[in-house]
Amino acid sequence: MKILVIGQSVVDNIKTPSLKIIQAGGIYYTILGLNTIIQPSDEIYLITSVEKKSYKYFKEEYDKVNKKYLIWSDLIPTVTLNIYKDKERDEQYNSINSSLFIKYEALNKFDAILLNMITGFDITLNQLKNVRKNFNGPIYFDVHSMARRVGQNMKREFRTITDFSEWAENVDIIQANENEFNCLAEV
């Protein structure tokens, strides 16, 4: 099976009361999970932005997939995650970038597409509509940070996704945790 994975690579700066860690985040964890379950006949392709200075965080897992569609960039998203014991974490971007580039004419060589909205603006609604128009297979869609807007001081805050029905009609399977589900407008 050929699977196309789409989503942003993110460098996470994780802070707890007792610990500070810098590590891979974003679509890295989707790739990590898929790499543990794929069969020898499976092939994973990845559309994501990466930068040379932080590639060391992603290398171990990304080097196991087909990197034909990697986008080398001067800047990828970085986020600070403040983790608390007694409440939901808060998130703040340190840097962001633009939507990913998709080669629509190549889509039907894949058996499935997994789109994880890591930043919430990994692709646009028009891009998703073009993916659907040019791809006949199943599209798995993870809402993830689409449920968060970029607010004051680059904070990622939960929001209502008012046009979600348009996104939903262009995918086959939708993944959302409870917080993300509560952000969906009526579908």
N, C-alpha and C positions, 0 to 999 in steps of 0.2 A: 504494500500500500504506500502511495506517495501522499504525504501530508504537508500542506503549506501552513506554516504558523506565522501570524502577523501580530506585531505588538512592539512597543518601545522597550529598549534596554534602559535601565535606570540604575544609577549608583545610589544606594541607600546609606545614609548616615544615621545609624540607629543609636538613640540615647535612652538609657534607663537611669534610675537614680544611682546605680553602681557601675555602669558600663557604657563605653562608647565604642562602636564598631563601624567600619566602612566595608561594605560588601556589595556584591552583585544583587540587583533587584529586578523588578519588572518581569519581562517575558523570560528572563533567565530561569525562573522557577517552573514555567510551563515546559521549557526545553528539558530541564533536569528531570521532571516527572515523566515526560515522554521517553527520554533516553533510558529510563529504568524499565519500561514495559515494551519497547518495540521489539519486533522479531527481526531476524537477520534479513528477511526479504523486504522490510519496511525502509523507507527513506523519508527523512524530515528535511524540509527546506524552510529557511527562515528569512522573513522580511523584517528587518529591524535596523536601527541606527546604532553604530558603534564608533568609539573614538580610540585612537591608538593609545593614549595615556591611561585609559581605564580598562583596556581590553583584558588585562591580566586577571581581572575579577570574573570575566565571562569565559575565558579561554578553555577551561577544562571541559565544559559542556558544549560550547559552540563549535569546538573543533571536532565534535562527533556528528555534526549535521552538515548538510550541503549548504555552503555559504555563498552560492551563486548570486543571491539577491541581497546580501548584506550591503548596507549603505554606510560608507565611511564618512564620518562627519567630524567637524571641529568641536562640536558640542552635543552632548546627550543630556537628557534630564537627570538632575540630581535632586534628591529630596531628603529632608531631615524628618525622621520619624521619632517622635517623643512617646515612649511607652510608659504607661502608668499601670499600677496594680488595681486601681479602683474605678477606672473609667476608660472609655474609648480613646485610642491613641490620637494624637493630633499630627498632622502632616503639613509640611511647608516646602514648597519648591525653592531650590537655590538657583536652578536653571531649567529652562524648558526649550523645546525645539518645535519644528513644524510637523505636519502630517507626513506619513511615510509615502514613498513612491511605489506604485503598483503597476506591473506590466500586465495589463488586462489580457493581451493576446496569448499569454502563456498559461492562463489559469486552468484551462481544461486538460492539461497534462497531469493534473493532480486528482486524487480520489476524494479528498476532503480538505476543507479549510478550517483552521482554528484561529479565530480572531479574538484576542484578549485586549480590551480597552484599558491598557495599563495606565496611560496618562489621562484618558478621557477624550483625547483628540488625536489618537494614533492614526485614524483615518476620518474623513468627513462622511456625512450622510450621502453626498453625491458619489463619493468613491465607493461606498458600500453598494449603492444602487448599480454602479457600473460593474462591481464584482459579481453581483447577482445576475446581471444581464449577460455577463460573459462566462459564467461558471454554472455548470449543470448539476454538480454534486452537492452534498450536504455542507452547510456552513454552521459551525458551532460558534456561538457568540457569548463571551464572558463580559458582563456589564462592567464589572470592577470599578475603576475610577471615573467612568462616565457618570457615575452617581455623585461625583464631587466636582465642584466648580473651583476655579482659581479665584480666591477672594482677596481681601485686603492683606498686604504684606506677603503675597504669594501663598497664603494658607489654602490648603485643600479642604473645603467644607462641603458637607452633604447638601444636595439640592434636589429639587424635583426635575426629572427629565421630561419636559413637556412634550417633546416630539417623539417619544419612545415608540409609539405605534408604527411610525414610519420606519424606524430601525428594525423593529420586530418582524415586519412583513417581508423583510429581505433576508432573513436567516431561518434556519430550521430548528436549532436547539439553542435555548437561552439558559445561561448560568448566572445566578445572582445569589449572594448571601442575604441574610435577613435585612441588614442595614441597606444594602443596595436595592433589594426588592421594595422596601418602603419608599424608595425614591422614584419608582416608576409611576408615571402618570397613568391614568386609566387606559388600558389597552383594549 
